């Protein structure tokens, strides 16, 4: 029998690699066009990826998609990304506040085209001996990144109106105007209380919760002040819910002193403060949540009106996170 050459074999003649249709590969987006309740934002991919995990979960509850979803209908135009808009149910003013804070923090740390940042002045700290920062100073992200503490609060409030028979619901559960007015006044009452730690400190005194007191102390040692207010606070539309967020730069213990006679800016480190700051790294990309109930007796009467006592209950959910940009 004559031998069959390998090249003429019907098996070896078939290509081992199927051709790849590159036009069907997902196209990564360089910018995302977001529609937040009617207000549009054009945000680049890197900015999106630097946002806090807890904020990303609110923006994209079904997951973050950074590739084009309508590739099959693409004509290959250069400006296609501007046509794909992602609707997001998130407060646009809150989003603008977060973007501005992160942008300013990044410019201050890394510098701009016109002014150098803090990072250039502290790069020599990476050559510190291992005993200063553990195994290796170069592995300490607080030396090479700007750290931001992110504290969010989702507050749902519930009003128990007085038993005067005015604030009622109908047979379908819909509130009458008197009950709607009480809910609206309760929302205004809570909105006016902008201090961050008042409610948690009240709970500490009530329950004698040592862990909560330690949480307040740690945050105030790391960048917050005890009388700080929420950076952004607003009521959610058509809901008895108030969303708040506060952003502060983490106190790392790295101190940039004023320029000396030779123009150089000396940089020193408070190692005790650095050790405290490193504890916050536990919350990097790992948001921690705390939930508690808070009840108050308040009087919603306006000047000249009879007393309107209401029991106001609030369910507060805090989310604590550290972001590195």
C-alpha positions as CSV (number, residue, x, y, z in Angstrom):
1,X,0.0,0.0,0.0
2,X,1.3,3.4,-1.0
3,X,2.0,5.7,2.0
4,X,-0.2,8.8,2.3
5,X,1.8,12.0,2.6
6,X,1.0,14.2,5.6
7,X,0.4,17.3,3.5
8,X,-2.3,15.5,1.4
9,X,-4.1,14.2,4.4
10,X,-7.7,15.4,4.6
11,X,-7.2,16.0,8.4
12,X,-4.1,18.0,8.2
13,X,-5.4,20.1,5.4
14,X,-8.0,21.6,7.8
15,X,-6.9,24.8,9.5
16,X,-6.4,24.3,13.3
17,X,-7.4,27.9,14.1
18,X,-10.9,29.2,13.1
19,X,-10.8,32.7,11.8
20,X,-11.7,35.3,14.4
21,X,-14.2,37.9,13.4
22,X,-12.7,41.0,15.1
23,X,-15.8,43.0,14.3
24,X,-17.7,40.9,16.9
25,X,-15.2,41.5,19.7
26,X,-16.5,43.8,22.4
27,X,-15.2,47.3,22.0
28,X,-13.9,48.9,25.2
29,X,-15.3,52.4,25.8
30,X,-12.9,55.2,26.6
31,X,-15.7,57.4,27.9
32,X,-19.2,56.8,29.2
33,X,-22.1,59.0,28.6
34,X,-24.4,58.8,31.7
35,X,-27.9,60.2,32.0
36,X,-28.6,60.8,35.7
37,X,-32.2,61.7,36.1
38,X,-32.2,63.9,33.0
39,X,-28.7,65.4,33.5
40,X,-25.9,64.1,31.3
41,X,-22.3,63.5,32.3
42,X,-19.4,62.4,30.0
43,X,-16.9,60.6,32.1
44,X,-13.7,58.8,31.1
45,X,-13.2,55.2,32.0
46,X,-10.3,55.8,34.4
47,X,-12.4,58.3,36.4
48,X,-15.2,55.7,36.6
49,X,-12.8,53.0,37.8
50,X,-11.4,55.3,40.6
51,X,-14.9,56.0,42.1
52,X,-15.7,54.3,45.4
53,X,-17.1,50.8,45.2
54,X,-20.2,51.9,47.2
55,X,-20.9,54.7,44.7
56,X,-20.4,52.4,41.7
57,X,-22.9,49.9,43.2
58,X,-25.5,52.7,43.3
59,X,-24.7,53.9,39.8
60,X,-24.6,50.4,38.2
61,X,-26.6,48.0,40.5
62,X,-26.5,45.4,37.7
63,X,-22.8,45.6,37.2
64,X,-20.4,48.0,35.4
65,X,-20.2,47.6,31.7
66,X,-17.2,49.2,30.0
67,X,-17.7,47.7,26.5
68,X,-20.1,48.6,23.8
69,X,-23.4,46.6,24.1
70,X,-24.7,47.3,20.6
71,X,-21.6,46.2,18.6
72,X,-23.8,44.2,16.2
73,X,-25.4,47.4,15.0
74,X,-22.2,49.4,14.9
75,X,-21.2,51.2,11.7
76,X,-17.6,51.8,12.9
77,X,-17.9,55.5,13.3
78,X,-15.5,57.4,15.4
79,X,-18.2,59.2,17.5
80,X,-20.3,56.2,18.3
81,X,-19.6,56.4,22.0
82,X,-21.5,59.7,22.2
83,X,-24.6,57.9,21.0
84,X,-24.7,55.2,23.6
85,X,-26.2,56.7,26.8
86,X,-26.6,54.8,30.0
87,X,-29.5,55.8,32.2
88,X,-28.6,55.9,35.9
89,X,-31.0,56.5,38.8
90,X,-28.7,58.6,41.0
91,X,-28.7,62.2,42.2
92,X,-26.8,64.2,39.6
93,X,-25.7,66.9,42.2
94,X,-24.2,64.1,44.4
95,X,-22.4,62.7,41.4
96,X,-21.0,66.1,40.5
97,X,-19.9,66.6,44.1
98,X,-18.0,63.3,44.1
99,X,-16.4,64.0,40.7
100,X,-15.2,67.4,41.7
101,X,-13.7,66.3,45.1
102,X,-11.8,63.4,43.4
103,X,-10.6,65.6,40.6
104,X,-9.3,68.3,43.1
105,X,-7.7,65.7,45.3
106,X,-5.9,64.1,42.3
107,X,-4.7,67.5,41.0
108,X,-3.4,68.5,44.5
109,X,-1.5,65.2,44.9
110,X,-0.2,64.5,41.4
111,X,0.0,68.1,40.3
112,X,-1.0,69.8,37.1
113,X,0.7,71.2,34.0
114,X,1.3,74.4,35.9
115,X,2.1,73.3,39.4
116,X,3.8,70.3,40.9
117,X,1.9,68.1,43.3
118,X,2.6,66.7,46.8
119,X,3.7,63.3,45.3
120,X,6.8,64.8,43.7
121,X,7.9,66.2,47.0
122,X,7.5,63.0,48.9
123,X,8.9,60.5,46.4
124,X,12.1,60.2,48.4
125,X,10.1,58.6,51.2
126,X,10.0,55.4,49.1
127,X,13.7,54.9,50.0
128,X,12.9,54.8,53.7
129,X,14.4,51.7,55.5
130,X,12.0,48.7,55.9
131,X,11.6,49.3,59.7
132,X,9.7,52.5,59.0
133,X,6.8,51.1,57.0
134,X,7.1,47.3,57.6
135,X,8.6,45.1,54.9
136,X,9.0,47.8,52.2
137,X,8.1,51.4,52.0
138,X,7.4,51.0,48.3
139,X,4.6,48.6,49.1
140,X,2.8,51.2,51.2
141,X,0.0,52.6,49.0
142,X,-0.4,55.7,51.2
143,X,3.0,57.0,49.9
144,X,2.1,56.7,46.3
145,X,-1.7,57.3,46.2
146,X,-4.1,59.9,47.5
147,X,-6.4,58.3,50.0
148,X,-10.0,59.5,50.5
149,X,-12.3,58.4,53.2
150,X,-15.9,57.9,51.9
151,X,-18.8,57.9,54.3
152,X,-22.3,57.5,53.0
153,X,-25.7,57.4,54.8
154,X,-29.0,56.1,53.5
155,X,-31.7,57.3,55.9
156,X,-35.3,56.1,55.7
157,X,-37.7,57.9,58.0
158,X,-41.1,56.9,59.3
159,X,-43.6,59.2,61.1
160,X,-46.2,58.2,63.6
161,X,-48.7,61.0,63.6
162,X,-50.8,62.2,66.5
163,X,-54.1,60.3,67.3
164,X,-56.3,63.2,66.3
165,X,-57.9,61.5,63.3
166,X,-56.6,64.0,60.7
167,X,-53.6,62.2,59.2
168,X,-55.1,59.0,57.7
169,X,-54.9,56.6,54.7
170,X,-57.7,55.5,52.5
171,X,-58.8,51.9,51.9
172,X,-56.1,51.6,49.3
173,X,-53.3,52.7,51.6
174,X,-52.9,56.1,50.0
175,X,-52.1,59.0,52.4
176,X,-54.4,62.0,52.7
177,X,-53.0,65.5,52.5
178,X,-52.6,65.9,56.2
179,X,-50.4,62.8,56.4
180,X,-48.4,63.9,53.3
181,X,-47.8,67.2,55.0
182,X,-46.5,65.5,58.1
183,X,-44.1,63.4,56.0
184,X,-42.9,66.4,54.2
185,X,-42.3,68.3,57.5
186,X,-40.5,65.3,58.9
187,X,-38.2,65.2,55.9
188,X,-37.4,68.9,56.3
189,X,-36.7,68.3,60.0
190,X,-34.2,65.6,59.3
191,X,-32.6,67.5,56.3
192,X,-31.8,70.4,58.6
193,X,-29.7,68.1,60.9
194,X,-26.6,68.0,58.8
195,X,-24.1,67.1,61.5
196,X,-22.5,63.8,60.7
197,X,-21.9,62.3,64.1
198,X,-24.9,63.6,66.2
199,X,-27.2,60.6,65.6
200,X,-24.4,58.0,66.2
201,X,-23.2,59.8,69.3
202,X,-26.7,59.8,70.6
203,X,-26.9,56.1,70.1
204,X,-23.6,55.7,71.9
205,X,-25.0,57.5,75.0
206,X,-28.2,55.5,74.8
207,X,-26.7,52.0,74.3
208,X,-23.3,52.6,75.8
209,X,-21.8,51.0,72.7
210,X,-18.0,51.1,73.0
211,X,-17.5,49.9,69.4
212,X,-19.5,52.9,68.0
213,X,-17.5,55.3,70.1
214,X,-14.3,53.8,68.8
215,X,-15.6,54.2,65.2
216,X,-16.2,57.9,65.8
217,X,-12.8,58.4,67.4
218,X,-11.0,56.6,64.6
219,X,-12.8,58.7,61.9
220,X,-12.0,61.9,63.8
221,X,-8.3,60.9,64.1
222,X,-8.2,60.1,60.4
223,X,-9.6,63.2,58.8
224,X,-13.0,64.1,60.1
225,X,-13.8,66.6,62.8
226,X,-16.5,66.0,65.5
227,X,-18.6,68.9,64.3
228,X,-18.3,68.1,60.6
229,X,-21.4,68.2,58.4
230,X,-22.4,66.1,55.4
231,X,-20.8,67.3,52.2
232,X,-23.9,66.5,50.2
233,X,-27.4,65.8,51.6
234,X,-30.7,65.5,49.7
235,X,-34.1,63.9,49.7
236,X,-34.7,61.1,47.2
237,X,-37.7,61.9,44.9
238,X,-41.0,60.3,45.8
239,X,-39.5,58.5,48.8
240,X,-39.2,59.1,52.6
241,X,-35.4,58.7,52.2
242,X,-32.5,61.0,52.5
243,X,-29.0,60.3,51.0
244,X,-25.9,61.9,52.4
245,X,-22.2,61.6,51.6
246,X,-19.0,63.1,53.1
247,X,-15.5,62.9,51.6
248,X,-12.3,63.8,53.4
249,X,-8.6,63.3,52.7
250,X,-7.1,60.7,54.9
251,X,-4.5,62.0,57.4
252,X,-1.5,59.8,56.6
253,X,0.9,61.6,58.9
254,X,2.9,62.9,56.0
255,X,3.6,66.6,56.6
256,X,4.7,69.0,53.9
257,X,6.3,71.9,55.5
258,X,6.6,75.4,54.0
259,X,9.6,76.0,51.6
260,X,12.9,76.7,53.3
261,X,15.6,79.2,52.4
262,X,16.8,77.1,49.5
263,X,13.2,76.7,48.2
264,X,12.9,73.0,49.1
265,X,9.9,71.8,51.0
266,X,10.9,69.4,53.8
267,X,8.6,66.4,54.3
268,X,8.3,64.6,57.6
269,X,6.3,61.7,58.8
270,X,4.3,61.2,62.0
271,X,4.6,57.4,62.3
272,X,1.9,57.1,64.9
273,X,-0.5,58.8,62.5
274,X,0.7,56.7,59.7
275,X,-0.1,53.5,61.7
276,X,-3.6,54.8,62.4
277,X,-4.1,55.6,58.7
278,X,-3.0,52.1,57.7
279,X,-5.9,50.7,59.7
280,X,-8.2,52.4,57.2
281,X,-6.7,50.3,54.4
282,X,-9.0,47.5,55.6
283,X,-11.8,49.4,54.0
284,X,-10.0,49.8,50.6
285,X,-12.3,48.2,48.0
286,X,-14.1,46.5,50.9
287,X,-17.0,48.8,52.0
288,X,-18.2,48.2,55.6
289,X,-21.9,48.8,56.6
290,X,-23.6,49.6,59.8
291,X,-27.3,49.9,60.4
292,X,-29.2,51.2,63.4
293,X,-32.6,52.7,64.3
294,X,-33.0,56.1,65.8
295,X,-36.3,57.4,67.4
296,X,-37.1,61.0,68.4
297,X,-40.1,62.8,69.7
298,X,-40.4,66.1,67.7
299,X,-42.9,68.9,67.4
300,X,-43.7,69.9,63.8
301,X,-45.8,72.9,64.6
302,X,-44.8,76.1,62.7
303,X,-44.8,79.5,64.5
304,X,-48.4,80.4,65.5
305,X,-49.7,76.8,65.0
306,X,-50.9,74.5,67.8
307,X,-48.6,71.7,68.9
308,X,-48.1,68.8,66.4
309,X,-46.2,66.1,68.3
310,X,-44.9,63.3,66.1
311,X,-42.8,60.2,66.8
312,X,-40.1,60.1,64.1
313,X,-38.2,56.9,63.5
314,X,-35.2,56.8,61.2
315,X,-33.4,53.7,59.9
316,X,-29.8,54.7,59.1
317,X,-27.4,52.7,57.0
318,X,-23.8,53.9,57.0
319,X,-21.2,52.7,54.4
320,X,-17.5,53.4,55.2
321,X,-14.9,52.9,52.5
322,X,-11.4,54.1,51.5
323,X,-10.6,55.1,48.0
324,X,-7.1,55.4,46.5
325,X,-6.7,57.7,43.4
